[in-house]
Amino acid sequence: MYSKNISVRQLSARSGISKSTIDNIMNEVYSPTMENMELLAKALKVRITDLFESDYK
């Protein structure tokens, strides 16, 4: 997992995504929408592909 040393609360404030939604994504309760992926990547200043691990990057 890509690490930016940011709390869920800070990420929520930066991205506009609720803390509970971020928690659910992190705990793999459900997969994020493309819109949420874009918001998270923008908040973290990374590419969307940096947000997940895959052998197919």
PQR file of N, CA, C, O and H, with PARSE charges and radii, in Angstrom:
ATOM      1  N   MET A   1       0.849  -1.192   0.000 -0.4000 1.5000
ATOM      2  CA  MET A   1       0.000   0.000   0.000 -0.0000 2.0000
ATOM      3  C   MET A   1       0.881   1.238   0.000  0.5500 1.7000
ATOM      4  O   MET A   1       1.912   1.274   0.673 -0.5500 1.4000
ATOM      5  N   TYR A   2       0.497   2.200  -0.716 -0.4000 1.5000
ATOM      6  CA  TYR A   2       1.214   3.467  -0.803 -0.0000 2.0000
ATOM      7  C   TYR A   2       1.023   4.236   0.495  0.5500 1.7000
ATOM      8  O   TYR A   2      -0.105   4.354   0.975 -0.5500 1.4000
ATOM      9  H   TYR A   2      -0.339   2.170  -1.263  0.4000 1.0000
ATOM     10  N   SER A   3       2.086   4.755   1.068 -0.4000 1.5000
ATOM     11  CA  SER A   3       1.992   5.443   2.353 -0.0000 2.0000
ATOM     12  C   SER A   3       2.350   6.916   2.216  0.5500 1.7000
ATOM     13  O   SER A   3       3.381   7.268   1.644 -0.5500 1.4000
ATOM     14  H   SER A   3       3.002   4.658   0.678  0.4000 1.0000
ATOM     15  N   LYS A   4       1.488   7.766   2.748 -0.4000 1.5000
ATOM     16  CA  LYS A   4       1.726   9.205   2.753 -0.0000 2.0000
ATOM     17  C   LYS A   4       1.735   9.772   4.171  0.5500 1.7000
ATOM     18  O   LYS A   4       1.827  10.986   4.353 -0.5500 1.4000
ATOM     19  H   LYS A   4       0.650   7.480   3.213  0.4000 1.0000
ATOM     20  N   ASN A   5       1.638   8.894   5.184 -0.4000 1.5000
ATOM     21  CA  ASN A   5       1.621   9.330   6.581 -0.0000 2.0000
ATOM     22  C   ASN A   5       0.574  10.410   6.820  0.5500 1.7000
ATOM     23  O   ASN A   5       0.891  11.508   7.278 -0.5500 1.4000
ATOM     24  H   ASN A   5       1.563   7.908   5.036  0.4000 1.0000
ATOM     25  N   ILE A   6      -0.655  10.091   6.511 -0.4000 1.5000
ATOM     26  CA  ILE A   6      -1.766  11.005   6.680 -0.0000 2.0000
ATOM     27  C   ILE A   6      -2.880  10.245   7.396  0.5500 1.7000
ATOM     28  O   ILE A   6      -3.113   9.069   7.114 -0.5500 1.4000
ATOM     29  H   ILE A   6      -0.913   9.199   6.139  0.4000 1.0000
ATOM     30  N   SER A   7      -3.554  10.900   8.303 -0.4000 1.5000
ATOM     31  CA  SER A   7      -4.634  10.235   9.024 -0.0000 2.0000
ATOM     32  C   SER A   7      -5.880  10.159   8.148  0.5500 1.7000
ATOM     33  O   SER A   7      -6.016  10.894   7.170 -0.5500 1.4000
ATOM     34  H   SER A   7      -3.365  11.855   8.532  0.4000 1.0000
ATOM     35  N   VAL A   8      -6.778   9.263   8.517 -0.4000 1.5000
ATOM     36  CA  VAL A   8      -8.035   9.132   7.796 -0.0000 2.0000
ATOM     37  C   VAL A   8      -8.820  10.437   7.899  0.5500 1.7000
ATOM     38  O   VAL A   8      -9.459  10.860   6.936 -0.5500 1.4000
ATOM     39  H   VAL A   8      -6.668   8.666   9.312  0.4000 1.0000
ATOM     40  N   ARG A   9      -8.771  11.060   9.047 -0.4000 1.5000
ATOM     41  CA  ARG A   9      -9.465  12.334   9.237 -0.0000 2.0000
ATOM     42  C   ARG A   9      -8.915  13.410   8.300  0.5500 1.7000
ATOM     43  O   ARG A   9      -9.681  14.157   7.692 -0.5500 1.4000
ATOM     44  H   ARG A   9      -8.251  10.717   9.829  0.4000 1.0000
ATOM     45  N   GLN A  10      -7.593  13.487   8.184 -0.4000 1.5000
ATOM     46  CA  GLN A  10      -6.977  14.463   7.287 -0.0000 2.0000
ATOM     47  C   GLN A  10      -7.318  14.157   5.830  0.5500 1.7000
ATOM     48  O   GLN A  10      -7.612  15.064   5.052 -0.5500 1.4000
ATOM     49  H   GLN A  10      -6.970  12.880   8.678  0.4000 1.0000
ATOM     50  N   LEU A  11      -7.278  12.882   5.468 -0.4000 1.5000
ATOM     51  CA  LEU A  11      -7.607  12.489   4.103 -0.0000 2.0000
ATOM     52  C   LEU A  11      -9.064  12.814   3.792  0.5500 1.7000
ATOM     53  O   LEU A  11      -9.383  13.254   2.687 -0.5500 1.4000
ATOM     54  H   LEU A  11      -7.039  12.144   6.100  0.4000 1.0000
ATOM     55  N   SER A  12      -9.929  12.601   4.745 -0.4000 1.5000
ATOM     56  CA  SER A  12     -11.335  12.934   4.570 -0.0000 2.0000
ATOM     57  C   SER A  12     -11.519  14.427   4.310  0.5500 1.7000
ATOM     58  O   SER A  12     -12.268  14.826   3.418 -0.5500 1.4000
ATOM     59  H   SER A  12      -9.670  12.244   5.642  0.4000 1.0000
ATOM     60  N   ALA A  13     -10.829  15.240   5.097 -0.4000 1.5000
ATOM     61  CA  ALA A  13     -10.930  16.694   4.928 -0.0000 2.0000
ATOM     62  C   ALA A  13     -10.378  17.140   3.575  0.5500 1.7000
ATOM     63  O   ALA A  13     -10.955  18.015   2.930 -0.5500 1.4000
ATOM     64  H   ALA A  13     -10.221  14.916   5.821  0.4000 1.0000
ATOM     65  N   ARG A  14      -9.287  16.556   3.152 -0.4000 1.5000
ATOM     66  CA  ARG A  14      -8.665  16.942   1.881 -0.0000 2.0000
ATOM     67  C   ARG A  14      -9.448  16.471   0.663  0.5500 1.7000
ATOM     68  O   ARG A  14      -9.487  17.150  -0.363 -0.5500 1.4000
ATOM     69  H   ARG A  14      -8.819  15.845   3.676  0.4000 1.0000
ATOM     70  N   SER A  15     -10.068  15.308   0.784 -0.4000 1.5000
ATOM     71  CA  SER A  15     -10.723  14.706  -0.379 -0.0000 2.0000
ATOM     72  C   SER A  15     -12.216  15.001  -0.461  0.5500 1.7000
ATOM     73  O   SER A  15     -12.804  14.946  -1.542 -0.5500 1.4000
ATOM     74  H   SER A  15     -10.037  14.756   1.618  0.4000 1.0000
ATOM     75  N   GLY A  16     -12.829  15.315   0.680 -0.4000 1.5000
ATOM     76  CA  GLY A  16     -14.279  15.507   0.698 -0.0000 2.0000
ATOM     77  C   GLY A  16     -15.044  14.200   0.810  0.5500 1.7000
ATOM     78  O   GLY A  16     -16.269  14.180   0.686 -0.5500 1.4000
ATOM     79  H   GLY A  16     -12.352  15.360   1.557  0.4000 1.0000
ATOM     80  N   ILE A  17     -14.328  13.110   1.044 -0.4000 1.5000
ATOM     81  CA  ILE A  17     -14.949  11.792   1.218 -0.0000 2.0000
ATOM     82  C   ILE A  17     -15.094  11.553   2.719  0.5500 1.7000
ATOM     83  O   ILE A  17     -14.180  11.845   3.490 -0.5500 1.4000
ATOM     84  H   ILE A  17     -13.333  13.126   1.144  0.4000 1.0000
ATOM     85  N   SER A  18     -16.233  11.028   3.125 -0.4000 1.5000
ATOM     86  CA  SER A  18     -16.461  10.828   4.556 -0.0000 2.0000
ATOM     87  C   SER A  18     -15.455   9.851   5.152  0.5500 1.7000
ATOM     88  O   SER A  18     -14.947   8.960   4.471 -0.5500 1.4000
ATOM     89  H   SER A  18     -16.975  10.790   2.498  0.4000 1.0000
ATOM     90  N   LYS A  19     -15.183  10.040   6.429 -0.4000 1.5000
ATOM     91  CA  LYS A  19     -14.250   9.177   7.144 -0.0000 2.0000
ATOM     92  C   LYS A  19     -14.725   7.729   7.102  0.5500 1.7000
ATOM     93  O   LYS A  19     -13.917   6.816   6.926 -0.5500 1.4000
ATOM     94  H   LYS A  19     -15.596  10.763   6.982  0.4000 1.0000
ATOM     95  N   SER A  20     -16.023   7.512   7.261 -0.4000 1.5000
ATOM     96  CA  SER A  20     -16.544   6.140   7.255 -0.0000 2.0000
ATOM     97  C   SER A  20     -16.358   5.483   5.891  0.5500 1.7000
ATOM     98  O   SER A  20     -16.070   4.288   5.814 -0.5500 1.4000
ATOM     99  H   SER A  20     -16.680   8.253   7.403  0.4000 1.0000
ATOM    100  N   THR A  21     -16.520   6.246   4.822 -0.4000 1.5000
ATOM    101  CA  THR A  21     -16.305   5.692   3.484 -0.0000 2.0000
ATOM    102  C   THR A  21     -14.842   5.314   3.294  0.5500 1.7000
ATOM    103  O   THR A  21     -14.543   4.249   2.753 -0.5500 1.4000
ATOM    104  H   THR A  21     -16.754   7.217   4.885  0.4000 1.0000
ATOM    105  N   ILE A  22     -13.934   6.171   3.729 -0.4000 1.5000
ATOM    106  CA  ILE A  22     -12.506   5.865   3.623 -0.0000 2.0000
ATOM    107  C   ILE A  22     -12.166   4.629   4.448  0.5500 1.7000
ATOM    108  O   ILE A  22     -11.425   3.761   3.989 -0.5500 1.4000
ATOM    109  H   ILE A  22     -14.177   7.036   4.168  0.4000 1.0000
ATOM    110  N   ASP A  23     -12.704   4.545   5.666 -0.4000 1.5000
ATOM    111  CA  ASP A  23     -12.488   3.359   6.506 -0.0000 2.0000
ATOM    112  C   ASP A  23     -12.970   2.097   5.800  0.5500 1.7000
ATOM    113  O   ASP A  23     -12.280   1.078   5.808 -0.5500 1.4000
ATOM    114  H   ASP A  23     -13.306   5.250   6.040  0.4000 1.0000
ATOM    115  N   ASN A  24     -14.157   2.162   5.187 -0.4000 1.5000
ATOM    116  CA  ASN A  24     -14.709   0.997   4.488 -0.0000 2.0000
ATOM    117  C   ASN A  24     -13.868   0.605   3.294  0.5500 1.7000
ATOM    118  O   ASN A  24     -13.712  -0.584   3.014 -0.5500 1.4000
ATOM    119  H   ASN A  24     -14.717   2.990   5.181  0.4000 1.0000
ATOM    120  N   ILE A  25     -13.329   1.568   2.592 -0.4000 1.5000
ATOM    121  CA  ILE A  25     -12.446   1.268   1.458 -0.0000 2.0000
ATOM    122  C   ILE A  25     -11.160   0.623   1.964  0.5500 1.7000
ATOM    123  O   ILE A  25     -10.700  -0.373   1.407 -0.5500 1.4000
ATOM    124  H   ILE A  25     -13.456   2.533   2.819  0.4000 1.0000
ATOM    125  N   MET A  26     -10.588   1.184   3.008 -0.4000 1.5000
ATOM    126  CA  MET A  26      -9.329   0.658   3.544 -0.0000 2.0000
ATOM    127  C   MET A  26      -9.497  -0.753   4.104  0.5500 1.7000
ATOM    128  O   MET A  26      -8.587  -1.576   4.004 -0.5500 1.4000
ATOM    129  H   MET A  26     -10.961   1.994   3.461  0.4000 1.0000
ATOM    130  N   ASN A  27     -10.658  -1.030   4.690 -0.4000 1.5000
ATOM    131  CA  ASN A  27     -10.925  -2.348   5.267 -0.0000 2.0000
ATOM    132  C   ASN A  27     -11.538  -3.317   4.259  0.5500 1.7000
ATOM    133  O   ASN A  27     -11.976  -4.410   4.619 -0.5500 1.4000
ATOM    134  H   ASN A  27     -11.398  -0.362   4.770  0.4000 1.0000
ATOM    135  N   GLU A  28     -11.561  -2.901   2.990 -0.4000 1.5000
ATOM    136  CA  GLU A  28     -12.058  -3.714   1.892 -0.0000 2.0000
ATOM    137  C   GLU A  28     -13.497  -4.174   2.096  0.5500 1.7000
ATOM    138  O   GLU A  28     -13.875  -5.262   1.661 -0.5500 1.4000
ATOM    139  H   GLU A  28     -11.205  -2.014   2.698  0.4000 1.0000
ATOM    140  N   VAL A  29     -14.308  -3.332   2.767 -0.4000 1.5000
ATOM    141  CA  VAL A  29     -15.730  -3.610   2.909 -0.0000 2.0000
ATOM    142  C   VAL A  29     -16.393  -3.451   1.548  0.5500 1.7000
ATOM    143  O   VAL A  29     -17.283  -4.219   1.182 -0.5500 1.4000
ATOM    144  H   VAL A  29     -14.001  -2.448   3.121  0.4000 1.0000
ATOM    145  N   TYR A  30     -15.950  -2.451   0.811 -0.4000 1.5000
ATOM    146  CA  TYR A  30     -16.381  -2.300  -0.577 -0.0000 2.0000
ATOM    147  C   TYR A  30     -15.316  -1.575  -1.375  0.5500 1.7000
ATOM    148  O   TYR A  30     -14.423  -0.933  -0.821 -0.5500 1.4000
ATOM    149  H   TYR A  30     -15.228  -1.827   1.108  0.4000 1.0000
ATOM    150  N   SER A  31     -15.431  -1.691  -2.679 -0.4000 1.5000
ATOM    151  CA  SER A  31     -14.466  -1.061  -3.576 -0.0000 2.0000
ATOM    152  C   SER A  31     -14.855   0.393  -3.822  0.5500 1.7000
ATOM    153  O   SER A  31     -16.041   0.715  -3.888 -0.5500 1.4000
ATOM    154  H   SER A  31     -16.156  -2.212  -3.129  0.4000 1.0000
ATOM    155  N   PRO A  32     -13.869   1.266  -3.957 -0.5600 1.5000
ATOM    156  CA  PRO A  32     -14.177   2.676  -4.212  0.2800 2.0000
ATOM    157  C   PRO A  32     -14.671   2.890  -5.636  0.5500 1.7000
ATOM    158  O   PRO A  32     -14.323   2.141  -6.549 -0.5500 1.4000
ATOM    159  N   THR A  33     -15.472   3.903  -5.807 -0.4000 1.5000
ATOM    160  CA  THR A  33     -15.892   4.302  -7.149 -0.0000 2.0000
ATOM    161  C   THR A  33     -14.721   4.991  -7.839  0.5500 1.7000
ATOM    162  O   THR A  33     -13.755   5.389  -7.188 -0.5500 1.4000
ATOM    163  H   THR A  33     -15.755   4.511  -5.066  0.4000 1.0000
ATOM    164  N   MET A  34     -14.811   5.128  -9.141 -0.4000 1.5000
ATOM    165  CA  MET A  34     -13.761   5.839  -9.876 -0.0000 2.0000
ATOM    166  C   MET A  34     -13.687   7.288  -9.391  0.5500 1.7000
ATOM    167  O   MET A  34     -12.601   7.855  -9.275 -0.5500 1.4000
ATOM    168  H   MET A  34     -15.595   4.805  -9.670  0.4000 1.0000
ATOM    169  N   GLU A  35     -14.832   7.874  -9.112 -0.4000 1.5000
ATOM    170  CA  GLU A  35     -14.844   9.249  -8.601 -0.0000 2.0000
ATOM    171  C   GLU A  35     -14.078   9.346  -7.279  0.5500 1.7000
ATOM    172  O   GLU A  35     -13.292  10.273  -7.086 -0.5500 1.4000
ATOM    173  H   GLU A  35     -15.714   7.413  -9.205  0.4000 1.0000
ATOM    174  N   ASN A  36     -14.306   8.392  -6.367 -0.4000 1.5000
ATOM    175  CA  ASN A  36     -13.570   8.406  -5.100 -0.0000 2.0000
ATOM    176  C   ASN A  36     -12.088   8.174  -5.307  0.5500 1.7000
ATOM    177  O   ASN A  36     -11.263   8.774  -4.617 -0.5500 1.4000
ATOM    178  H   ASN A  36     -14.945   7.639  -6.524  0.4000 1.0000
ATOM    179  N   MET A  37     -11.737   7.305  -6.258 -0.4000 1.5000
ATOM    180  CA  MET A  37     -10.316   7.074  -6.557 -0.0000 2.0000
ATOM    181  C   MET A  37      -9.665   8.369  -7.029  0.5500 1.7000
ATOM    182  O   MET A  37      -8.549   8.695  -6.625 -0.5500 1.4000
ATOM    183  H   MET A  37     -12.407   6.818  -6.818  0.4000 1.0000
ATOM    184  N   GLU A  38     -10.361   9.096  -7.878 -0.4000 1.5000
ATOM    185  CA  GLU A  38      -9.827  10.365  -8.377 -0.0000 2.0000
ATOM    186  C   GLU A  38      -9.676  11.376  -7.244  0.5500 1.7000
ATOM    187  O   GLU A  38      -8.664  12.073  -7.164 -0.5500 1.4000
ATOM    188  H   GLU A  38     -11.268   8.831  -8.207  0.4000 1.0000
ATOM    189  N   LEU A  39     -10.675  11.456  -6.372 -0.4000 1.5000
ATOM    190  CA  LEU A  39     -10.606  12.403  -5.245 -0.0000 2.0000
ATOM    191  C   LEU A  39      -9.467  12.042  -4.290  0.5500 1.7000
ATOM    192  O   LEU A  39      -8.751  12.921  -3.810 -0.5500 1.4000
ATOM    193  H   LEU A  39     -11.496  10.889  -6.438  0.4000 1.0000
ATOM    194  N   LEU A  40      -9.305  10.755  -4.019 -0.4000 1.5000
ATOM    195  CA  LEU A  40      -8.226  10.314  -3.128 -0.0000 2.0000
ATOM    196  C   LEU A  40      -6.859  10.581  -3.748  0.5500 1.7000
ATOM    197  O   LEU A  40      -5.955  11.069  -3.071 -0.5500 1.4000
ATOM    198  H   LEU A  40      -9.886  10.041  -4.409  0.4000 1.0000
ATOM    199  N   ALA A  41      -6.707  10.267  -5.023 -0.4000 1.5000
ATOM    200  CA  ALA A  41      -5.427  10.505  -5.701 -0.0000 2.0000
ATOM    201  C   ALA A  41      -5.091  11.994  -5.700  0.5500 1.7000
ATOM    202  O   ALA A  41      -3.946  12.378  -5.458 -0.5500 1.4000
ATOM    203  H   ALA A  41      -7.442   9.871  -5.573  0.4000 1.0000
ATOM    204  N   LYS A  42      -6.080  12.818  -5.968 -0.4000 1.5000
ATOM    205  CA  LYS A  42      -5.852  14.268  -5.976 -0.0000 2.0000
ATOM    206  C   LYS A  42      -5.469  14.760  -4.583  0.5500 1.7000
ATOM    207  O   LYS A  42      -4.551  15.568  -4.444 -0.5500 1.4000
ATOM    208  H   LYS A  42      -7.010  12.506  -6.165  0.4000 1.0000
ATOM    209  N   ALA A  43      -6.163  14.281  -3.555 -0.4000 1.5000
ATOM    210  CA  ALA A  43      -5.872  14.696  -2.180 -0.0000 2.0000
ATOM    211  C   ALA A  43      -4.471  14.276  -1.744  0.5500 1.7000
ATOM    212  O   ALA A  43      -3.808  14.984  -0.986 -0.5500 1.4000
ATOM    213  H   ALA A  43      -6.909  13.624  -3.669  0.4000 1.0000
ATOM    214  N   LEU A  44      -4.028  13.116  -2.230 -0.4000 1.5000
ATOM    215  CA  LEU A  44      -2.703  12.597  -1.864 -0.0000 2.0000
ATOM    216  C   LEU A  44      -1.607  13.034  -2.837  0.5500 1.7000
ATOM    217  O   LEU A  44      -0.421  12.798  -2.603 -0.5500 1.4000
ATOM    218  H   LEU A  44      -4.566  12.540  -2.846  0.4000 1.0000
ATOM    219  N   LYS A  45      -2.025  13.675  -3.933 -0.4000 1.5000
ATOM    220  CA  LYS A  45      -1.085  14.124  -4.964 -0.0000 2.0000
ATOM    221  C   LYS A  45      -0.282  12.959  -5.543  0.5500 1.7000
ATOM    222  O   LYS A  45       0.942  13.004  -5.659 -0.5500 1.4000
ATOM    223  H   LYS A  45      -2.988  13.867  -4.123  0.4000 1.0000
ATOM    224  N   VAL A  46      -1.038  11.906  -5.905 -0.4000 1.5000
ATOM    225  CA  VAL A  46      -0.444  10.723  -6.525 -0.0000 2.0000
ATOM    226  C   VAL A  46      -1.299  10.324  -7.725  0.5500 1.7000
ATOM    227  O   VAL A  46      -2.379  10.876  -7.935 -0.5500 1.4000
ATOM    228  H   VAL A  46      -2.033  11.869  -5.811  0.4000 1.0000
ATOM    229  N   ARG A  47      -0.814   9.368  -8.508 -0.4000 1.5000
ATOM    230  CA  ARG A  47      -1.615   8.807  -9.601 -0.0000 2.0000
ATOM    231  C   ARG A  47      -2.576   7.779  -9.023  0.5500 1.7000
ATOM    232  O   ARG A  47      -2.307   7.185  -7.979 -0.5500 1.4000
ATOM    233  H   ARG A  47       0.064   8.920  -8.338  0.4000 1.0000
ATOM    234  N   ILE A  48      -3.682   7.575  -9.696 -0.4000 1.5000
ATOM    235  CA  ILE A  48      -4.657   6.581  -9.232 -0.0000 2.0000
ATOM    236  C   ILE A  48      -3.996   5.214  -9.089  0.5500 1.7000
ATOM    237  O   ILE A  48      -4.285   4.490  -8.137 -0.5500 1.4000
ATOM    238  H   ILE A  48      -3.901   8.058 -10.544  0.4000 1.0000
ATOM    239  N   THR A  49      -3.124   4.855 -10.009 -0.4000 1.5000
ATOM    240  CA  THR A  49      -2.471   3.539  -9.949 -0.0000 2.0000
ATOM    241  C   THR A  49      -1.602   3.377  -8.709  0.5500 1.7000
ATOM    242  O   THR A  49      -1.301   2.251  -8.315 -0.5500 1.4000
ATOM    243  H   THR A  49      -2.889   5.443 -10.782  0.4000 1.0000
ATOM    244  N   ASP A  50      -1.195   4.474  -8.092 -0.4000 1.5000
ATOM    245  CA  ASP A  50      -0.399   4.393  -6.871 -0.0000 2.0000
ATOM    246  C   ASP A  50      -1.247   3.982  -5.673  0.5500 1.7000
ATOM    247  O   ASP A  50      -0.699   3.656  -4.620 -0.5500 1.4000
ATOM    248  H   ASP A  50      -1.439   5.389  -8.412  0.4000 1.0000
ATOM    249  N   LEU A  51      -2.566   3.990  -5.808 -0.4000 1.5000
ATOM    250  CA  LEU A  51      -3.452   3.699  -4.689 -0.0000 2.0000
ATOM    251  C   LEU A  51      -3.725   2.225  -4.484  0.5500 1.7000
ATOM    252  O   LEU A  51      -4.325   1.846  -3.478 -0.5500 1.4000
ATOM    253  H   LEU A  51      -3.012   4.255  -6.664  0.4000 1.0000
ATOM    254  N   PHE A  52      -3.301   1.386  -5.411 -0.4000 1.5000
ATOM    255  CA  PHE A  52      -3.551  -0.038  -5.245 -0.0000 2.0000
ATOM    256  C   PHE A  52      -2.356  -0.852  -5.692  0.5500 1.7000
ATOM    257  O   PHE A  52      -1.541  -0.421  -6.507 -0.5500 1.4000
ATOM    258  H   PHE A  52      -2.814   1.694  -6.228  0.4000 1.0000
ATOM    259  N   GLU A  53      -2.283  -2.051  -5.124 -0.4000 1.5000
ATOM    260  CA  GLU A  53      -1.224  -2.957  -5.485 -0.0000 2.0000
ATOM    261  C   GLU A  53      -1.750  -3.930  -6.527  0.5500 1.7000
ATOM    262  O   GLU A  53      -2.838  -4.488  -6.381 -0.5500 1.4000
ATOM    263  H   GLU A  53      -2.945  -2.401  -4.462  0.4000 1.0000
ATOM    264  N   SER A  54      -0.979  -4.124  -7.562 -0.4000 1.5000
ATOM    265  CA  SER A  54      -1.377  -5.058  -8.603 -0.0000 2.0000
ATOM    266  C   SER A  54      -0.157  -5.459  -9.419  0.5500 1.7000
ATOM    267  O   SER A  54       0.751  -4.661  -9.648 -0.5500 1.4000
ATOM    268  H   SER A  54      -0.096  -3.671  -7.681  0.4000 1.0000
ATOM    269  N   ASP A  55      -0.159  -6.701  -9.845 -0.4000 1.5000
ATOM    270  CA  ASP A  55       0.908  -7.153 -10.740 -0.0000 2.0000
ATOM    271  C   ASP A  55       0.720  -6.586 -12.145  0.5500 1.7000
ATOM    272  O   ASP A  55       1.605  -6.714 -12.991 -0.5500 1.4000
ATOM    273  H   ASP A  55      -0.897  -7.349  -9.658  0.4000 1.0000
ATOM    274  N   TYR A  56      -0.443  -5.953 -12.395 -0.4000 1.5000
ATOM    275  CA  TYR A  56      -0.792  -5.490 -13.730 -0.0000 2.0000
ATOM    276  C   TYR A  56      -0.766  -3.982 -13.867  0.5500 1.7000
ATOM    277  O   TYR A  56      -1.472  -3.440 -14.718 -0.5500 1.4000
ATOM    278  H   TYR A  56      -1.161  -5.849 -11.708  0.4000 1.0000
ATOM    279  N   LYS A  57       0.016  -3.287 -13.070 -0.4000 1.5000
ATOM    280  CA  LYS A  57       0.103  -1.822 -13.160 -0.0000 2.0000
ATOM    281  C   LYS A  57       0.640  -1.421 -14.505  0.5500 1.7000
ATOM    282  O   LYS A  57       0.790  -0.230 -14.779 -0.5500 1.4000
ATOM    283  H   LYS A  57       0.590  -3.727 -12.379  0.4000 1.0000
TER
END
